[in-house]
């Protein structure tokens, strides 16, 4: 079992381990994103590579708030109609 899961000492090491794992996950994600961008740039050109990488990143950023707005509009429409 992973040591941070079984830690019950209460000295904050569980939080430190979790923060370290999150930092590692972000670092690996950024490395994958940069590597993919570089490979796409070599194969398709810089503009196409930017569009292919930026579209999903922006979509993941915008989509949750867009879904909330649409759900709120639907709920208001049902209340009024």
QUIKA-V804176 format. One line per field, one symbol per residue. ss: DSSP state (~ for helix, > for strand, _ for the rest). psi: psi as a letter, one per 20 degrees, with the letter a starting at -180 (. if undefined). burial: # if it has 16 or more other ideal C-beta (glycine too) atoms within 10 Angstrom, else .. Layout:
ss=???
psi=???
burial=???
This chain:
ss=__~~~~______~~~~~~~~~~~~~~~~~~~~~~~~~~~~~~~~_~~~~~~~~~~~~~~~~~~~~~~~~~~~~~~~~~~~_
psi=qphhhjpjhjjjhghggghghgggggggghggggggggghhhhiqhggggghghghghghghgghgggghhggggghhhh.
burial=.............#......................#..##.......#...#............................
